């Protein structure tokens, strides 16, 4: 055997040192060690069940793998680039430990179905962590929304003051985005939860294996159908990155709002010092670094999605070495979304709204203009005419530096005789938000009802 490679039988010269380094994945795929061992134990258990391994051999293998896991976790395991990847490092160490029986573990499988199984197991566990983190962020949003169900702020379109809303209502918009993210992650988990083991290199295996058993032992819903597809499919990795890109897009939008709101121009919220940093030159600065970094990191996750799509688009069936390139984008995507969700789970409950400033901003921007138009319509004026009357009232208010609610009745009546004293009820900020009293509207009673429905989804 050349150079002690597990596949060295047909080779007559050693691998070039550069090629050895270039083709190795152990530097990054060693993260799969726990799922690799879990998969191998299930495979050995199945091999014993169908009579390919004796009970004793199975036990030796399981004990050997458990000892290797302990060594890895205690930092006693030496990974070797010569052994290329996590799979051959562990298998080779198993044989060192338990002798010839170790060489029987790979019966009826290939690294191709092994790695396809490992990544699915790994991603499945990670999705469970991501799902819990999304829930933590959502819970924080609901808690703050409940507290701020009646806190008035300006709502924007085109980043121009549009109509008053409540801060609680605004936070619930974020909740909804995360609710869709949660459901996309659950979908992805469900679709990927099938076991490729048994597909072997590409065509299946000649041994009388029991694929149903291996699938069940590993908690998969069932074995995958087609052996060629089983070893080459990385759709689940792409779906995961697509769902992750949307999470990051949402977190990036939240971040943009937090950055705007902490600026002295908006001054809507205070972020506690622990989420901010100072400037080395400008002593007055308190920079919202955490939201800025989350916004910045959204780019790399979408980049990973594009990498994976490009990785797959030219590949013929079945397994190709290209697939080894799936791991780094996948790992970095998971690490990034976990960190960013954690940052948000910590940060959201700590947001301190500056209610007086929010209210002032809502009162300043003619935010109740639509309410005045609706008032005129309810008194019988066609909407387009009402729009015109209010437009003129706003122009008058701008000329005299007065909000609509600050105009006297005589001033308002210049634009329409229909306007009466009861108009001040609709021109107030409270009147405006209370009037939007239907499912999905910003009235505080609706916000509270929405929070109750949302909480019911989380249990
Ligand atoms: N390290 C490889 C990967 O991550 C494992 C599978 C290699 N299979 C092969 N026949 N070269 O894709």
Boltz pocket constraint, residues with backbone or C-beta under 6 A from the ligand:
constraints:
  - pocket:
      binder: B
      contacts: [[A, 23], [A, 25], [A, 29], [A, 85], [A, 111], [A, 112], [A, 115], [A, 320], [A, 321], [A, 323], [A, 324], [A, 325]]
      max_distance: 6.0
